Amino acid sequence: MQRAFQFDARQLLAADLLLVSDHPLPEQFLEEGELRQLRIAQTVVFPTMATVGSQSKLASLKAATPTYPLRGQLEVAQVKSANIVSAPGVAHSSPSVGQVWVEPAMLNSLGAHVGDVMTLGESHFIIGGVLTRELDRGAGFMNFAPRVMMSLEDLNATGLIGLGSRVTYRLLLSGSDESIAAYEKWASTYIESKNLHGVRIETLENAQPLMRKTLDRAERFLSLISLLTAMVAAVAIALSARRYALKQTDVYAVMKCLGASQSLILKWQLKTLVSLGILASVLGALVGYLAQECLLRLLGGLVMESLPSISAWPVIWSALLAWSLLLGFAGPPLFELVKVSPIRLVRKEFNGLSVKGLWVAIGSLGTCACLIAITAKDWKLAAWVGASFGGAIALFSLLAWATLFLLSRLKLQSFPYRFALKIQARQASFAIIQITALGIALMTLLMILLLRQDLLASWRGNLSPDAPNRFIINIQEDQKQGIANELTKSGLAKPEFYPMVRGRLIEINDRPVLLSHYQDDSARRLLDREFNLSYVEQLPPGNRITAGQWIHGDAPQVSLEVGIAKTLNLKLGDLMTFEVAGEKVSAPITSLRKLDWGSMRVNFFVIMPPKLLIDLPQSWITSFYQPSNLDGLDFQINQSFPNLTIVDVAASLQQIQDILDRLSSALGLLFAFTIMAAILVLISAMSATQDERFKNAALLKALGASKKMLANIVLTELLVTGLIAGALAGLAAGGAAWALGRFVLEIEFNAFAQSLGMGMALGSIACLAAGYQFLRKIQSTTAMECLREIA
């Protein structure tokens, strides 16, 4: 699933790795890629005028090789007018020679149809289709104008590229992770050694930060599910092994009386563990394979054909985990059967864990912990989960004992309720085991459920249905009212306009800023271009101060985005100097802000007081949500204000939303495994004290207790167990989910009351449901049969 997420996200780049430059790339990059047997494609993107008949429109022209795209697929529809009448079809390569594909907005602007002739520079092309889906459109966010796509073979004939042309050259590469990583290392070294200015390497990490952050959260959540499932399974194994060992002690005591040696019994126990391990590995591999097939069908086109083929390594790895869990949690009680004394038949005694058994448990648990942490690929997450489980077991046991002790002191008039509470306090070890096991299972379910809910909510928050999908830039002061009127006339909300001042960072703490002082590519790219500065009085929506204080008064101040501060190694108090239209503007950093980039609102890295920037050359920017029933609105605005640049990001948002929807479905499938593991714990926990319950029922029946009294006693025990376990699980899950969300998954969690309520409800329901069959069995069984059952 992690590989599927990675490959699908790379569709937004149309490749695994990009080399981007503002001038033709040296042939060495292409030759090295071919030498390493990577798949290669090239694109050239620049703005130009496209003409159909007497109508002309600024277009973002992309010339691509036939191998483009390397990841994902283009979708092209055939139309007879500006309205699409045929379903989009998959295009496996770029347009053929002599043809172009255009976006629907271009057809609308030019009043053109498929089959018309489009003039680009000195050449003429046939409009061969409408480009409805271009995967890496978001990777080229500066392509503001509607797209026109052509074959790279036709580019030279157009004569469009000349001295001073603003062109972006891209080399796209794809291959195995190892090959791409090796090529990236070589390319980085080559760029640095040759001092190639204007050449940069783009990957999912730096080209699509929103998707990268989303994928990081998804992968951490996958690791969390695997960790919790393994630990919950371990609890189920321990409970089952303990009950099995208790029930087998008499059997092995008899065998000892008949002359069975310790070595013979040890061989039988090893045979049992080996059989269980082999069976678990085979069945687990089969279930995993079937689950993967279901996942492939569920995700549809998300999983690429280049995912790794089925191999033995996942089976071997999971088998190691299974053996570690068995040895660590089932081994000690089974090995203790070797030391059962024949006197057990008289005294009914069963020794606790020996030193040898303890070392077996410690070694196996240590191995299991290492395997789980390596599998999770996140030691921080593994440490959090391990600490949560270890702390929860100790805390649950202590609080369960204290609660049972206090409840047993209650002066209740009703005998069934009083008896149920006192018997639980007297047999505290059994009740504590059951409460702790149930609490762990419920805590796991609640953590996964609540974090998944918050994770999906954070994704939906990143991309809300009415998030702005159009940006308007280059707005002049006298155009703001007219644009606002156009939008409100169409039934949209009045837009917010933000001033934008272009400035280059030239000094930090009165020292010149030089690219040679920075090794990080992100920092060099930031400093190699102008910043968009802005000024406001109030903290913009979606901005959160993380350090310092928001701007007050007219004194020189800078509020800086935390990511930029980290990239440039800036801190509060540092003096930043910008050059704006030949003038210097200096101000100290007085606050750091965290921005919600996923909201698609207008955001700025640098904000200053109005007095500092208001008299400098500036334009305005705004964003708005254009619904599908107003497709021509942006075109109408552009016709009324030709100088504006309107950026349509709807296609990019839809691509990201499609990925998030599939991620949600995939995570839900893995959630089912954790639920199954938790159910096993519930069953094991209820069975762990079944023998003692039968013994109590037999004694009560022998003393003349009625079925109603037995039912009240059992129901009281079950409800007390469920409520205590649920309350403890709810509180622990709330705290653990908050910590994991804040420090690991980077999401906000504040649903403590919800967690507590759900825990108590689930605990009560689980105990009553699990105890229903047991209650019926007690009521329909005689006292003699109950005693025989536990004999």
LINHUSUL-V873696 format. One record per pair of residues at least 12 apart in sequence whose C-alpha atoms are under 6 Angstrom apart, sorted by the first residue. I is the first residue (numbers start at 1). GAP is how many residues later the second one is. D is the distance in Angstrom with one decimal. If there is no record, write none. Layout:
i/gap/d
I/GAP/D
I/GAP/D
This chain:
i/gap/d
4/299/5.1
8/294/5.5
11/60/5.0
11/61/5.0
11/124/5.9
12/123/5.1
12/124/4.6
13/123/4.7
13/126/6.0
14/55/5.2
14/56/5.4
14/57/4.4
14/122/5.5
15/55/5.1
15/56/5.1
15/157/5.7
15/158/5.7
15/159/5.4
16/157/6.0
16/158/4.8
17/156/5.3
17/186/5.2
18/153/5.7
18/154/4.8
18/183/5.8
18/184/4.9
19/151/5.5
19/152/5.0
19/181/5.9
19/182/4.8
20/149/5.7
20/150/4.6
20/179/5.7
20/180/5.4
21/147/5.8
21/148/5.2
21/177/5.5
21/178/4.4
22/145/5.7
22/146/4.8
22/176/6.0
38/136/5.8
38/137/5.3
39/134/5.6
39/135/5.2
40/132/5.6
40/133/4.8
41/24/5.9
41/26/5.4
41/27/5.3
41/131/5.0
42/22/5.8
42/23/5.6
42/128/5.7
42/129/4.7
42/130/5.9
43/20/5.4
43/21/4.4
43/127/5.2
44/18/5.6
44/19/5.1
44/124/5.8
44/125/4.7
45/16/5.5
45/17/4.5
45/122/5.8
45/123/5.1
46/14/5.8
46/15/5.5
46/121/4.7
47/12/5.6
47/13/4.5
47/14/5.9
50/69/5.9
50/70/5.4
51/67/5.6
51/68/5.0
52/66/4.9
55/55/5.6
59/86/5.0
59/87/5.3
59/88/5.9
60/83/5.8
60/85/5.1
60/86/5.8
60/87/4.8
61/86/5.9
61/87/4.8
61/88/5.8
62/87/4.8
63/86/5.8
63/87/4.8
63/88/5.2
63/89/4.5
64/87/5.2
64/88/4.7
65/87/5.3
66/27/5.0
66/28/5.1
67/26/5.8
68/25/5.6
74/16/5.9
74/17/5.1
74/59/5.6
74/60/5.4
75/13/5.6
75/14/5.3
75/15/4.6
75/16/5.6
75/57/5.5
75/58/4.9
76/12/5.1
76/13/5.4
76/54/5.3
76/55/4.6
76/56/5.6
77/12/6.0
77/52/5.7
77/53/5.1
78/51/5.1
79/35/5.9
80/33/5.9
81/32/5.0
82/25/5.7
82/26/5.8
95/55/5.5
95/56/5.5
97/54/5.7
98/27/5.2
99/26/5.2
99/27/4.8
99/28/5.9
99/29/5.6
100/27/5.1
100/28/5.7
100/49/5.4
100/50/4.7
101/26/5.9
101/27/5.7
101/28/5.0
101/29/5.5
101/30/5.7
101/47/5.8
101/48/5.1
102/28/5.1
102/29/5.4
102/45/5.8
102/46/4.5
103/27/5.4
103/28/4.9
103/44/5.6
106/40/5.8
114/13/5.2
114/14/5.9
114/15/5.9
115/12/5.1
121/37/4.9
121/39/5.6
122/36/4.7
123/35/5.0
138/514/5.2
144/503/4.9
217/528/5.5
223/153/4.8
229/445/5.0
233/444/5.5
236/444/6.0
236/445/4.5
236/448/5.9
238/91/4.8
238/92/5.6
239/445/5.8
240/444/5.8
241/89/5.1
242/91/6.0
243/445/5.8
245/89/6.0
253/88/5.9
253/89/4.6
257/85/5.9
262/76/5.4
265/73/5.7
266/72/5.9
277/46/5.9
281/38/5.3
285/30/5.9
324/40/5.3
324/44/5.1
327/37/5.8
328/33/4.4
328/36/4.5
328/37/5.0
332/25/4.9
396/40/5.5
397/35/5.8
397/39/5.9
400/32/5.9
404/21/5.4
405/20/5.7
408/13/5.2
408/14/4.9
416/296/6.0
416/297/4.9
420/293/5.3
420/297/5.7
434/251/5.1
435/286/5.8
435/290/5.1
438/244/5.9
438/287/5.9
439/286/4.4
439/290/4.8
441/237/5.0
442/287/5.7
443/286/4.4
443/290/5.0
447/286/5.2
447/290/5.7
462/136/4.1
462/137/5.2
468/132/5.8
468/155/5.8
468/156/4.6
468/157/4.1
469/156/5.2
469/180/5.2
469/181/5.0
470/153/5.6
470/154/5.5
470/177/5.5
470/178/4.9
471/151/5.9
471/152/4.3
471/175/5.6
471/176/5.0
472/149/5.6
472/150/5.4
472/173/5.8
472/174/4.5
473/148/4.6
473/172/5.4
474/145/5.4
474/170/5.5
475/144/5.5
475/145/4.7
476/143/5.5
497/124/5.7
497/125/5.0
498/122/5.4
498/123/5.3
499/35/5.5
499/120/5.9
499/121/4.5
500/32/5.9
500/33/5.7
500/34/5.1
500/118/5.6
500/119/5.4
500/120/5.5
501/31/5.7
501/32/4.9
501/117/4.8
502/29/5.8
502/30/5.0
503/27/5.2
503/28/5.3
503/75/5.7
503/76/5.3
503/77/4.6
504/26/4.4
504/27/5.8
504/74/5.2
504/75/5.3
505/72/6.0
505/73/4.4
506/71/5.9
506/72/5.6
507/70/4.9
508/67/5.6
508/68/4.9
509/65/5.9
509/66/4.7
523/44/5.7
523/45/5.9
533/73/5.2
533/74/5.9
534/73/4.9
535/72/5.2
535/73/4.9
535/74/5.4
535/75/5.0
542/54/5.3
543/51/5.7
543/52/4.8
544/49/5.3
544/50/5.2
545/47/5.8
545/48/4.5
546/46/5.7
546/47/5.6
547/44/5.5
547/45/5.1
548/42/5.6
548/43/4.2
549/42/5.2
550/41/5.9
554/55/5.8
554/57/6.0
556/31/4.7
557/30/4.9
557/31/5.4
557/33/6.0
557/51/5.8
558/29/5.9
558/30/5.8
558/31/4.6
558/32/5.8
558/49/5.8
558/50/5.0
559/32/4.8
559/33/5.7
559/47/5.9
559/48/5.2
560/32/4.9
560/33/6.0
560/45/5.7
560/46/5.0
561/31/5.6
561/32/4.7
561/33/5.9
561/44/5.0
562/30/5.4
562/31/5.5
562/32/5.8
572/17/5.1
572/18/5.7
573/15/5.3
573/16/5.0
574/14/5.4
574/15/5.6
575/12/5.6
575/13/4.1
691/99/5.8
694/92/5.7
698/85/4.4
698/88/5.4
701/82/5.5
702/81/6.0
707/72/5.8
718/49/5.5
719/45/5.6
722/41/4.2
722/42/4.4
722/45/5.5
723/37/5.1
723/40/5.8
723/41/5.7
726/33/4.2
726/34/4.0
726/37/4.5
727/29/5.8
727/32/5.7
727/33/5.2
729/30/5.9
730/25/4.8
730/26/4.0
730/29/4.5
731/25/5.7
734/18/5.0
734/21/5.7
